[in-house]
Amino acid sequence: MNVVEEKIDQLNAVLRVKITKEDYAEKVEKTLNDYRKQAAIPGFRPGKTPISLIKKKYGKAILAEELNKAVNQSLYDFITKNNLQVLGNPLPKQDEEVKGDFENPSDFEFAYEIGMSPEFSLNLDKAAFD
């Protein structure tokens, strides 16, 4: 995973998260296999449903869930590693679509807007409190 910060101004920035297939493929396969073991699909014994049927029925939802987990973790790691003072949570950029194809998943790119906390100093002297 790769996170890039694009500063807009002093208080606003965009974080672009690029995720490659290697970052999520193993987790998606593991989750699909877990679903397969627990799925109660009519016509199949529990745990014996073909993986192709599980992929067809749950594949996109599982992919979206794993991508969401990976993006959230990478955003959190980037913010803490770079000690960014963020106001609120990162928000998906409204005017920009997710780059990637859920039909034929490979690489994805997500864009999030963040608001930075302004830095200020307040000098108080003892005379102000007397």
Disulfide bonds with the S-S distance in Angstrom:
none
